[in-house]
Amino acid sequence: MYMRFVSMCGLVAGALAAHAQDNAPPTRSLVPEIVVIGSADRVETIDITPGTSAAPVPDAMEILTRMPGASVNRNGALSGQAQYRGLFGPRMTVTVDGMRVTPGGPNWMDAPLHYMPAALTDRVTMTRGIAPVSAGPGIGGLIQAESRHSEFVAARDFELAGDAALSAMSNDGSAVAAFLGVSNSEHRFHVIASSEEGDAIESGSGTVSATEYGRQTYGAGYGFRWRNGEFGIDLSHTDTDPSGTPALPLDIDFFDTDRVNAEFRIRIGDTDISARVFRTDVRHGMNNFLLRDAPDLSQLPLPPFADEERRFVDVVADATGFVVSGSRALWSGQVAFGLDGNLETHTAEVLDPDFAPFFVNNFNDSEQDQLGAFTEWFGNLGALWSMEAGVRYMQVESSSGAIDAFPARLADMHPGAFPRGTPPSAVKVLRDRFNAAERRVRDDNIDAVLKFDRAIGDALMFGIGYARKTRSPMYVERYLWIPLEINSGLGDLNNYVGNVDLAPEVSDQFELSLDWTFDRGFLAPRMFYRSVDDYIQGVAVVDPVVIAVSGNANGDPTPLQFANVEAELYGFDVVARYSVSERLRLDATLSYVRGKRADIDDDLYRIAPLNARVALTTERGRWSLTTEAVLVAEQDRISATIVHGETRSSNASTPGYGLLNLYGQWEAGHRVQVRVGIENVLDRHYTNHLAGFNRVADSDVPFGARLPGPGMNAFAQLRLNW
């Protein structure tokens, strides 16, 4: 009999378990669930723990910090990127309600989980180690977020269900959210809404400017079910107000995003067929003057630089994706097969609100079309062994329209007026080069996965796995023709320029796993090694024209260009639980990753240091209390190419630190939940190595310094469920 090797090694350090009394009727979970998927030769749920140990932050990113090997690159309150074992941004596969979310912002201000407010999150699932080929392209990990939605019930009579949450944090923000659904055995319908806003945060030593935020999310969904099939459609709209991103050169002015997500499932004979079609439409604006002071470049002898350098960037992006797949029993397991794709287009233009003729086409109809096919098999090889094997083919076609810029037009209109090397002349050279180049590129990528698990007795499981994964360059890496600080949210203060001739990244990953389950808990360590050929990162620019534009007009005399290099990442992560008694539980995670260049002696950028979370939770009927320690080591392995080479940023190592957090939860009846807590109880000043470098001059944080973490934060949340 087929057994799908998924073990839910739930946990997460510091999670509060809000258990109702044994005789309580089943109710919908009031808080997001954290699920960590491993592998085993049987379906086994070790634990699924509500993610209640995080404060009610505006997005679901904080949940990731409680997963082994995972962390967050925060560029702003609403602009965090998931990191797993040293990989982040476009290298990660992050889905929201089963759909691939294509960020509209060229600096990933709307990374995928931007569209998942914490109060509307039902579950966040991370696949430890190697993700199956069916998960889609990407060489990093797989994270799946699911929002609250209506569910079919057994009765033909309609039933009403819903919940509402009101939360506030002292440092600093508030949120309100609601979900209302009605359903029976054949129909389901729901509406969702949330609103979050916050002021600038306080670190342990001062105000971190440009960290304000605001966002509203609305949505509705409908589903219909018949004897052997089901159809559902969800619509959502996100309005993001001016929100700070201090690690980036501009802040969010607005996001106006619509998403449509439709799914169809049917069983035909012994085969389950599913199809999903989704679309994202993004209108986005960003500027450098609403939440921060614009820089003054009036010393430059050009019309756009007559006073403050106020800039506004107008962005339009859209993406359409689909997945069609089937699965059925085969031999002693299950075979899955399918087709998927994602077609995206990006346009961005820089404008000057004080000088109407000024413009720069960042991207003009930059397109990337991904079409893939995959098949995979899960099954048992005898009584002790199980196997997962899969292969994927992905065709990726990229292209870009011709571009232009006001400085280049000045050189066109006044031949000879701007000597060689001046900004207008140099920008004209870059424009003409780009427009004359062959900008259509096709990549043919092959992915493969092979994993084995072996049971050693009833309590121990050993696993070994290998994966070859590929990633084609994204449009920013290929088509950024003029040196600007646009780099998908790296937050490193460097100007970048693209490279049309980039090759796809090819990752070879090896994994060893051990899962030990015992009477009082579990222990699940993993070891991994990854070699990435043609890893894409910035290297020093040698082109004098690019250097001239970057230094003379865009503020960075040492720009970088995206290039293919060689990289290695290796390390380990552990998740564990031990029940001291029926009412007392110890949870822990430990994560370490080493990332370095393999072609030269250098380190990779923005790699999380060794870190651990240890939490002691006591439960007494309807209430629980957790004391949590967060321990982070010094990170002195700093990229010389990216950090040390940028003279405007702090290139010092980030010191280690320890934080103390307290959380409590009370179930006031089966429908009411109260959560309270204090994060960073001692109001420690500390620097999160993944937070990026400050780009805001008018702040208590020095320009170019790494951004500090928030100081003491007390929070409370009231949640009602019916």
C-alpha positions in Angstrom: 0.0 0.0 0.0 1.3 3.4 -1.0 2.4 5.6 1.9 3.4 9.2 1.0 6.6 10.0 2.9 5.6 13.1 4.6 6.2 13.5 8.2 5.1 16.7 9.8 7.8 17.5 12.2 6.0 20.4 13.6 7.4 22.7 15.7 8.8 25.3 16.2 10.9 26.7 19.0 8.8 28.8 21.2 5.4 27.9 19.9 2.5 28.1 22.2 0.1 25.3 22.1 -3.4 26.5 22.8 -5.2 23.3 23.5 -8.8 23.3 24.4 -10.1 20.9 27.1 -10.4 17.2 26.1 -14.2 17.3 25.9 -14.3 20.5 23.9 -15.9 20.3 20.4 -13.6 20.8 17.5 -13.2 24.4 16.4 -11.2 26.2 13.7 -7.7 27.1 14.7 -7.6 30.7 15.9 -3.9 31.2 15.0 -1.7 30.3 12.1 -0.2 26.8 12.0 3.4 26.1 11.3 4.1 22.9 9.5 7.6 21.5 8.8 7.5 18.7 6.3 10.3 16.1 6.4 10.3 12.7 4.8 9.4 9.2 6.1 8.1 5.9 4.9 4.7 6.6 6.2 2.2 9.4 6.9 3.0 10.5 10.4 2.1 13.7 12.2 4.7 14.3 14.9 3.2 17.7 15.7 1.5 20.6 14.1 2.0 23.6 16.4 0.0 26.9 16.3 2.5 29.7 15.5 1.5 31.7 18.5 4.9 32.7 19.8 5.3 35.5 17.2 3.8 38.9 17.9 1.0 39.9 15.5 3.3 41.5 13.0 1.7 42.8 9.8 2.9 39.9 7.5 3.6 36.2 7.9 7.4 36.5 7.6 8.0 36.3 11.4 6.6 32.8 11.4 9.6 31.7 9.3 12.1 32.5 12.0 10.7 29.6 14.0 11.5 27.1 11.3 14.8 25.2 11.2 17.1 26.7 8.6 14.8 29.5 7.8 15.2 33.3 8.4 14.0 36.6 7.0 15.8 39.4 5.1 13.8 42.5 6.2 14.0 45.6 4.0 10.9 47.1 5.7 7.8 46.1 7.7 6.0 44.8 4.6 9.0 43.9 2.5 10.6 40.8 4.0 12.1 38.0 1.9 12.2 34.4 2.9 15.7 32.9 3.4 16.4 29.2 3.7 19.9 27.8 4.1 21.5 31.0 2.7 19.3 31.3 -0.4 16.6 34.0 -0.7 14.6 36.2 -3.1 14.2 34.7 -6.6 16.0 31.5 -5.6 13.2 30.5 -3.3 9.9 29.0 -4.3 7.2 30.7 -2.2 3.5 30.2 -3.0 0.4 31.9 -1.6 -2.8 29.7 -1.7 -1.2 27.5 -4.3 -0.4 30.3 -6.7 3.0 31.6 -7.7 3.1 35.3 -6.8 5.3 37.4 -9.1 6.6 40.5 -7.2 5.8 43.7 -9.1 8.5 45.9 -7.6 12.0 45.6 -9.2 13.4 45.8 -5.6 11.0 43.2 -4.4 9.2 45.6 -2.0 6.2 43.2 -2.5 8.0 39.9 -2.0 5.4 37.0 -2.1 4.4 37.0 1.6 3.7 40.8 1.3 0.3 39.5 0.1 -0.3 37.3 3.2 -1.3 39.5 6.2 -0.6 37.6 9.4 -4.1 37.9 10.7 -5.5 36.2 7.6 -2.9 33.4 7.5 -4.2 29.9 8.3 -1.0 27.9 7.7 2.6 28.2 6.6 4.3 25.1 5.4 8.1 24.6 4.8 9.5 21.6 3.1 12.8 20.8 4.8 15.7 20.1 2.4 15.0 19.1 -1.1 11.7 20.2 -2.6 9.9 17.9 -5.2 10.2 18.9 -8.8 6.4 19.4 -8.9 6.9 22.5 -6.6 8.2 24.5 -9.6 11.4 26.2 -10.5 13.9 27.5 -8.0 17.0 26.2 -6.4 16.1 27.2 -2.8 13.5 25.8 -0.5 9.7 25.5 -0.7 7.4 27.6 1.5 3.7 27.5 1.1 1.3 29.9 2.8 -2.4 29.4 2.9 -5.0 32.0 3.9 -8.2 31.5 5.8 -11.0 30.3 3.5 -14.4 28.7 3.6 -14.7 24.9 3.7 -17.4 22.5 2.7 -19.4 20.9 5.5 -21.3 17.6 5.6 -24.8 19.0 5.9 -26.9 20.4 3.0 -28.1 23.2 5.3 -25.8 26.2 5.2 -23.6 26.9 8.2 -22.0 30.2 9.1 -18.4 30.5 10.3 -16.0 33.3 10.9 -13.4 35.0 13.1 -12.2 38.4 13.8 -8.9 39.7 15.3 -7.9 43.0 16.9 -4.2 43.4 17.8 -1.8 46.1 18.9 2.0 46.4 19.4 3.8 49.0 21.4 6.6 49.1 18.9 4.7 50.0 16.8 1.4 49.1 15.0 -2.1 47.9 15.1 -4.3 45.6 13.0 -7.8 44.5 12.5 -8.9 41.5 10.4 -12.1 39.5 9.8 -13.1 36.4 8.0 -16.8 35.4 7.3 -17.8 32.2 5.5 -21.0 30.3 4.7 -21.1 26.8 3.3 -22.9 23.5 2.9 -22.0 20.2 1.3 -22.0 21.7 -2.2 -21.3 25.4 -2.0 -18.9 27.6 0.0 -18.5 31.4 0.0 -16.3 33.7 2.1 -15.1 37.3 2.4 -11.9 38.5 4.1 -10.6 41.9 5.1 -7.7 43.3 7.0 -6.1 46.6 7.8 -2.6 47.2 9.3 -0.8 50.4 10.1 2.2 51.4 12.2 4.6 54.2 13.0 8.4 54.1 12.9 9.9 51.5 15.1 12.2 52.1 18.0 15.4 50.1 18.4 17.2 49.7 21.7 19.1 53.0 21.0 16.8 55.2 18.9 14.2 55.7 16.1 14.7 53.8 12.9 13.3 56.2 10.3 11.2 55.2 7.3 9.8 52.1 8.9 6.1 53.3 8.9 3.6 51.1 7.1 0.0 50.8 6.1 -1.9 48.2 4.1 -5.5 47.1 3.4 -6.4 43.7 2.0 -9.8 42.6 0.7 -11.0 39.4 -0.9 -13.8 36.9 -1.6 -14.0 33.3 -2.7 -16.5 30.8 -3.9 -16.4 27.0 -4.3 -18.7 24.4 -5.8 -18.5 20.6 -5.3 -20.2 17.8 -7.0 -19.8 14.0 -6.7 -16.3 13.6 -8.1 -15.1 17.1 -8.7 -14.6 20.6 -7.2 -14.2 24.2 -8.5 -13.1 27.2 -6.6 -12.1 30.8 -7.3 -10.6 33.5 -5.1 -10.3 37.2 -5.7 -8.2 39.5 -3.7 -7.1 43.2 -3.7 -4.2 44.8 -1.8 -3.8 48.5 -1.3 -0.4 49.4 0.3 -0.1 52.9 1.6 3.3 54.7 2.0 5.5 52.2 3.8 9.2 52.5 4.6 12.0 50.3 3.2 15.1 51.9 4.9 17.5 49.3 3.3 16.5 50.5 -0.2 17.0 53.8 -2.0 13.2 54.4 -2.2 10.1 53.7 -0.1 6.8 52.3 -1.1 4.4 55.0 -2.3 1.6 52.5 -3.1 0.8 49.1 -4.3 -2.5 48.5 -6.1 -2.6 44.8 -6.7 -5.3 42.4 -7.9 -5.0 38.7 -7.8 -7.2 36.0 -9.3 -6.8 32.3 -8.4 -9.0 29.6 -9.8 -8.7 25.8 -9.2 -10.5 22.8 -10.7 -10.2 19.2 -9.4 -11.8 16.0 -10.6 -11.3 12.3 -10.3 -11.5 10.3 -13.5 -11.3 6.6 -12.9 -8.2 6.0 -10.8 -6.6 9.3 -11.7 -6.9 12.6 -9.8 -6.7 15.7 -12.1 -6.2 19.2 -10.9 -5.8 22.5 -12.7 -5.0 26.0 -11.4 -4.9 29.3 -13.3 -3.9 32.5 -11.6 -3.1 36.1 -12.4 -1.4 39.0 -10.7 -1.8 42.6 -11.8 0.4 45.2 -10.0 0.5 49.0 -10.2 3.3 50.3 -8.0 4.8 53.6 -7.1 7.9 54.3 -5.0 9.7 57.6 -4.1 12.5 59.0 -2.0 10.7 62.1 -0.5 7.5 61.1 1.4 9.1 59.2 4.3 12.7 60.5 4.0 14.6 63.6 2.9 15.7 63.4 -0.8 19.4 63.8 -1.5 20.7 67.2 -2.7 22.7 67.0 -5.9 22.4 70.6 -7.0 26.1 70.7 -7.6 25.7 68.7 -10.8 25.4 71.0 -13.9 22.3 69.4 -15.3 18.7 70.5 -15.4 17.3 67.5 -13.3 19.7 68.3 -10.5 18.7 71.9 -9.8 17.7 71.1 -6.2 16.8 68.0 -4.2 17.0 64.8 -6.3 13.4 63.9 -5.8 12.5 60.7 -7.7 9.3 58.8 -8.3 9.3 55.4 -10.1 6.1 54.2 -11.8 5.8 50.4 -12.2 3.4 48.2 -14.0 3.7 44.4 -13.8 1.5 41.5 -14.6 1.9 37.7 -14.6 -0.3 34.8 -15.6 0.4 31.3 -14.4 -1.0 27.8 -14.5 -0.5 24.3 -13.3 -2.2 21.2 -14.7 -1.3 17.9 -13.0 -2.5 14.4 -12.4 -1.7 11.6 -10.0 -2.5 7.9 -9.7 -1.3 4.8 -8.0 1.6 3.1 -9.8 3.5 0.0 -8.5 3.8 0.4 -4.8 3.5 4.1 -4.8 2.0 7.1 -6.6 3.0 8.8 -9.8 2.4 12.5 -10.5 2.8 14.4 -13.8 2.0 17.8 -15.1 2.6 21.0 -17.0 3.0 24.5 -15.5 4.0 27.9 -16.6 4.4 31.6 -15.6 4.3 34.5 -18.1 5.3 37.9 -16.7 5.9 41.4 -18.0 7.5 44.3 -16.2 7.8 48.0 -17.1 9.3 50.7 -14.8 10.1 54.3 -15.4 11.9 56.8 -13.2 10.4 60.3 -13.1 11.2 63.7 -11.5 8.2 65.4 -9.9 10.1 68.8 -10.1 11.3 68.5 -13.7 8.7 67.0 -16.0 11.0 66.2 -19.0 13.2 63.9 -16.9 12.7 60.2 -17.3 14.6 56.9 -17.4 13.2 53.7 -18.7 14.4 51.2 -16.2 12.6 48.4 -18.0 10.4 48.4 -21.0 8.1 45.4 -21.5 10.8 43.1 -20.0 9.3 39.6 -20.3 10.0 36.2 -19.0 7.9 33.2 -20.1 8.5 29.9 -18.2 6.9 26.7 -19.5 7.6 23.4 -17.8 6.8 19.7 -17.7 7.4 17.3 -14.8 6.9 13.8 -13.5 7.7 12.2 -10.2 7.1 9.0 -8.3 6.8 8.3 -4.6 6.7 4.8 -3.3 8.0 1.9 -1.2 11.0 -0.3 -2.1 10.3 -3.3 0.1 9.5 -3.1 3.8 12.2 -0.8 4.9 13.1 1.5 2.0 11.1 4.3 0.3 12.0 6.5 -2.7 11.1 9.8 -4.3 12.3 10.4 -7.9 11.4 13.2 -10.2 12.5 15.1 -13.3 11.5 18.5 -14.7 12.1 20.3 -18.0 11.7 24.0 -18.1 11.9 26.3 -21.1 12.5 30.0 -20.2 12.4 32.7 -22.8 13.3 36.3 -21.9 13.1 39.5 -23.8 13.0 43.3 -23.4 11.9 46.2 -25.4 14.1 49.2 -26.4 14.7 51.8 -23.7 15.5 55.5 -23.5 16.4 58.2 -21.0 16.3 62.0 -20.8 20.1 62.4 -20.4 20.7 60.4 -23.6 18.1 62.6 -25.4 20.0 65.7 -24.3 23.1 64.3 -26.0 20.9 63.5 -29.1 19.5 67.0 -29.2 22.8 68.8 -28.6 25.6 67.0 -30.5 29.0 67.9 -29.2 27.7 69.8 -26.2 28.5 67.0 -23.8 32.0 65.7 -24.0 32.8 62.0 -23.7 32.5 60.8 -20.2 29.9 63.4 -19.1 26.6 61.8 -17.9 24.5 62.6 -21.0 27.2 61.3 -23.3 27.8 58.2 -21.2 24.1 57.4 -20.8 23.6 57.7 -24.6 26.4 55.1 -25.1 24.7 52.7 -22.6 21.3 53.2 -24.2 22.5 52.7 -27.8 24.5 49.6 -26.7 21.5 48.0 -25.1 19.1 48.8 -27.9 21.5 47.3 -30.5 22.1 44.1 -28.5 20.2 40.8 -29.0 17.9 40.9 -26.1 15.9 37.7 -26.6 17.4 34.7 -24.7 16.2 31.1 -24.3 17.3 28.7 -21.6 16.5 25.0 -21.5 16.7 23.8 -17.9 16.6 20.3 -16.5 15.9 19.5 -12.8 16.1 16.1 -11.1 15.4 14.8 -7.6 16.3 11.4 -6.1 15.7 10.7 -2.4 15.8 7.5 -0.3 14.5 6.9 3.2 15.1 3.8 5.4 13.3 2.9 8.6 15.6 1.7 11.4 13.2 0.2 13.9 10.0 1.9 14.8 11.5 5.2 16.0 14.3 6.0 13.7 14.4 7.1 10.1 17.5 7.8 8.0 17.4 9.7 4.7 19.7 10.6 1.9 18.9 12.8 -1.1 20.3 14.5 -4.2 18.8 17.2 -6.4 19.9 19.1 -9.5 18.0 22.4 -9.6 18.2 25.3 -12.0 17.3 29.0 -12.1 17.3 31.3 -15.1 18.3 34.9 -14.5 15.3 37.2 -13.7 14.6 40.3 -15.7 16.4 42.7 -13.3 19.7 40.6 -13.6 19.5 40.6 -17.4 18.0 43.9 -18.5 19.1 46.6 -16.0 21.0 48.6 -18.5 21.9 51.7 -16.5 23.7 51.4 -13.1 21.1 51.9 -10.3 20.5 50.5 -6.9 17.9 48.0 -8.3 18.8 44.4 -7.4 15.7 42.6 -6.2 16.1 43.9 -2.7 19.7 43.1 -1.8 19.9 46.2 0.3 23.7 46.5 0.0 24.0 50.2 -1.1 25.7 49.2 -4.4 24.6 50.3 -7.8 24.1 47.4 -10.2 24.0 46.9 -14.0 22.6 43.8 -15.7 24.1 41.3 -18.1 22.0 39.9 -21.0 24.5 37.0 -21.5 24.0 35.5 -18.0 23.8 31.7 -17.8 21.2 29.9 -15.6 22.3 28.8 -12.1 22.8 25.1 -11.7 22.7 23.7 -8.1 23.8 20.3 -7.0 22.4 19.6 -3.6 23.1 16.7 -1.2 21.2 16.0 2.0 21.4 13.6 5.0 18.6 13.4 7.4 17.7 11.6 10.7 14.4 11.5 12.4 14.2 10.1 15.9 10.9 9.9 17.7 10.7 8.9 21.3 8.1 8.8 24.1 8.8 12.4 25.2 9.5 14.1 21.9 11.6 14.0 18.8 15.0 15.0 17.4 15.3 15.8 13.6 18.8 16.9 12.4 19.7 17.6 8.8 23.1 18.1 7.1 23.4 19.6 3.6 25.9 20.6 0.9 25.2 22.6 -2.2 27.4 23.5 -5.1 26.1 26.2 -7.5 27.6 26.6 -10.9 27.1 30.0 -12.5 25.8 31.5 -9.3 24.6 35.0 -10.1 25.9 37.9 -7.9 27.5 41.3 -8.4 31.2 41.7 -9.3 33.2 44.9 -9.8 32.4 46.7 -13.0 35.4 47.3 -15.4 33.5 49.2 -18.1 34.6 52.9 -17.8 31.3 54.1 -19.3 29.2 52.3 -16.6 31.6 53.6 -13.9 31.3 57.2 -15.2 27.4 57.1 -15.1 27.3 55.4 -11.7 29.9 57.7 -10.1 29.0 61.0 -11.7 25.2 60.8 -11.8 24.1 58.0 -9.5 26.3 58.4 -6.4 28.3 55.1 -6.5 31.9 55.1 -8.0 32.2 51.4 -7.4 29.2 49.8 -9.1 28.7 46.1 -9.6 27.5 44.0 -12.5 25.6 40.8 -12.3 27.9 38.0 -13.3 28.2 34.2 -13.2 30.5 32.9 -10.4 30.9 29.7 -8.5 29.4 29.2 -5.0 29.2 26.6 -2.2 26.7 26.5 0.7 26.8 23.8 3.5 25.7 23.4 7.1 23.1 21.8 9.3 19.8 22.5 11.1 18.1 20.7 13.9 14.6 20.8 15.4 13.8 19.1 18.7 11.2 18.8 21.3 11.3 17.2 24.8 8.3 17.0 27.1 9.6 17.4 30.6 6.2 16.5 32.0 2.6 16.5 30.9 2.4 20.3 31.3 6.0 21.4 30.6 7.6 21.3 27.2 11.1 22.3 25.8 11.4 23.3 22.1 14.5 24.1 20.3 15.9 24.9 16.8 19.5 25.3 15.8 20.6 26.5 12.3 24.0 27.0 10.7 24.9 27.7 7.1 28.3 28.6 5.5 28.1 30.4 2.2 31.2 31.2 0.1 32.6 31.7 -3.4 34.2 28.6 -4.8 36.1 30.4 -7.6 37.9 33.0 -5.3 38.5 33.4 -1.6 35.4 35.4 -0.6 32.1 35.0 1.3 28.6 35.2 0.0 26.4 38.2 0.9 23.6 38.2 3.6 24.1 34.8 5.0 22.5 34.2 8.4 24.9 33.4 11.3 24.7 30.5 13.6 21.5 30.9 15.6 19.3 29.0 18.0 15.9 29.3 19.7 15.1 27.6 23.0 11.7 27.9 24.6 10.1 26.5 27.7 6.3 26.3 27.6 4.0 25.4 30.4 0.3 24.6 29.8 -2.5 24.6 32.3 -5.9 23.9 30.8 -6.9 26.9 28.9 -3.8 29.0 29.3 -0.1 28.6 28.4 3.0 30.6 29.0 6.3 30.5 27.1 9.7 31.8 27.9 11.9 32.0 24.9 15.6 32.7 24.3 17.0 33.8 20.9 20.7 33.3 20.6 22.6 34.6 17.5 26.4 34.3 17.0 28.7 36.9 15.5 28.8 36.9 11.7 32.4 37.9 10.6 32.3 36.2 7.2 31.5 39.2 5.2 31.5 39.5 1.4 34.6 41.5 0.3 33.1 42.0 -3.2 29.8 43.3 -2.1 30.3 44.8 1.4 33.9 45.7 1.8 34.0 47.1 -1.7 31.2 49.6 -0.9 32.9 52.4 1.0 29.6 54.1 2.0 28.5 51.1 4.1 29.7 49.7 7.4 31.9 46.7 6.6 32.3 45.5 10.2 31.2 42.1 11.3 27.9 41.9 13.2 28.2 41.0 16.9 26.3 38.1 18.5 23.4 38.8 20.7 20.8 37.2 22.9 17.1 38.2 23.3 14.5 37.2 25.9 10.8 36.9 24.9 7.7 36.1 27.0 4.4 35.0 25.6 1.1 34.0 27.1 -2.2 32.8 25.8 -5.6 32.3 27.3 -8.6 30.5 25.8 -11.6 32.3 27.4 -14.1 29.7 26.3 -14.0 27.9 23.0 -14.6 31.0 20.8 -12.4 33.6 22.4 -8.6 33.8 22.6 -6.4 36.4 24.2 -2.7 36.6 23.4 -0.2 38.8 25.2 3.6 39.0 25.2 6.8 41.0 25.3 9.5 40.7 22.8 13.1 41.8 23.6 12.1 42.1 27.3 15.4 43.7 28.2 15.2 46.3 25.4 18.5 45.2 24.0 20.2 47.1 21.1 21.2 44.5 18.5 22.0 44.2 14.8 20.3 41.6 12.7 22.9 40.6 10.1 20.1 40.1 7.5 18.6 43.5 7.9 20.6 45.3 5.2 22.2 48.8 5.3 20.5 52.0 6.2 19.8 54.3 3.2 17.9 57.0 5.1 20.0 60.1 6.1 17.5 61.6 8.6 17.5 58.8 11.1 19.0 57.9 14.5 20.8 55.1 12.5 23.9 56.4 10.7 23.7 56.3 6.9 25.4 53.1 5.7 25.2 51.3 9.1 23.4 48.0 9.3 19.9 48.4 10.5 19.2 47.5 14.1 16.5 45.2 15.4 13.4 46.6 17.2 13.6 47.3 20.9 11.1 46.1 23.5 7.7 45.3 22.0 4.7 44.6 24.1 1.7 43.2 22.2 -1.9 42.0 22.8 -4.4 40.3 20.5 -8.0 39.5 20.9 -9.5 36.9 18.6 -13.1 35.7 18.3 -14.2 32.6 16.4 -17.7 31.4 15.6 
